[in-house]
Amino acid sequence: MIKDIEEGSKKALQIANICYANVSALFAMFTNPKYRGPNFTWDWFIEHCEENADQWMFVNAVKGNRVTVNAQAKRYAREIAERLVHRASE
């Protein structure tokens, strides 16, 4: 079982900030239809963000147990992407 990083800890905030920056940048880009392909869906966007979260952790050199950090990043990325897509569709 993967141990969670304590919510509100410095590490959790670092991971959340990186995820928020990347997900919101992608969301802003994809709100412009010019950047969407013919097969684009917002469900794909959510999956794409979750799948790329571990790469964001690597690029930003987040220290810690790689499995734990990546799992937390994937959860945060999915949650943020789902929230943005939901609010945009209201």
C-alpha positions in Angstrom: 0.0 0.0 0.0 1.2 3.5 -0.8 1.6 5.8 2.2 -0.1 9.1 1.7 1.8 12.4 2.1 0.2 14.3 5.0 -2.3 16.9 3.7 -1.1 20.4 4.4 2.6 19.4 4.7 5.2 21.3 2.9 5.7 18.3 0.5 1.9 18.1 -0.2 1.7 21.8 -0.9 4.7 21.6 -3.3 3.1 18.7 -5.2 -0.3 20.5 -5.3 1.3 23.8 -6.6 3.1 22.0 -9.4 -0.1 20.2 -10.4 -2.2 23.3 -10.2 0.3 25.2 -12.4 0.4 22.5 -15.1 -3.3 21.5 -15.1 -4.5 25.1 -15.2 -2.0 26.0 -18.0 -3.2 23.0 -20.1 -6.8 23.9 -19.3 -6.3 27.5 -20.5 -4.7 26.3 -23.7 -7.5 23.7 -24.4 -10.3 26.2 -23.9 -9.2 27.6 -27.3 -10.7 25.2 -29.9 -7.8 26.0 -32.2 -5.6 23.8 -29.9 -8.0 20.8 -29.8 -7.8 18.0 -32.3 -10.9 16.2 -33.8 -10.7 13.5 -31.1 -10.4 15.9 -28.2 -12.8 15.4 -25.2 -12.7 16.8 -21.7 -12.5 13.3 -20.4 -9.3 12.8 -22.3 -8.0 16.1 -20.8 -8.6 14.7 -17.3 -6.8 11.5 -18.1 -4.0 13.3 -19.8 -3.4 15.5 -16.8 -3.4 12.5 -14.5 -1.0 10.5 -16.7 1.5 13.3 -17.0 1.6 14.3 -13.3 4.6 12.0 -12.6 6.6 13.7 -15.4 5.9 17.1 -13.8 7.3 15.8 -10.5 10.4 14.6 -12.3 10.9 17.9 -14.2 10.5 19.9 -11.0 12.9 17.6 -9.1 10.4 16.8 -6.3 12.3 14.8 -3.6 10.9 12.0 -1.7 9.7 8.4 -2.3 9.0 8.4 -6.0 6.0 6.0 -5.8 4.4 8.1 -3.0 5.1 11.4 -4.7 3.8 10.3 -8.1 0.6 8.7 -6.6 -0.2 11.9 -4.7 0.5 14.0 -7.8 -1.8 11.9 -9.9 -4.6 12.2 -7.4 -4.1 16.0 -7.2 -3.9 16.4 -11.0 -7.1 14.4 -11.5 -9.0 16.3 -8.8 -7.9 19.7 -10.2 -8.7 18.8 -13.8 -12.1 17.4 -12.8 -12.9 20.5 -10.9 -11.9 22.9 -13.7 -13.9 20.9 -16.3 -16.9 20.8 -14.0 -16.9 24.5 -13.3 -16.4 25.4 -16.9 -19.5 23.3 -17.9 -21.8 25.0 -15.4 
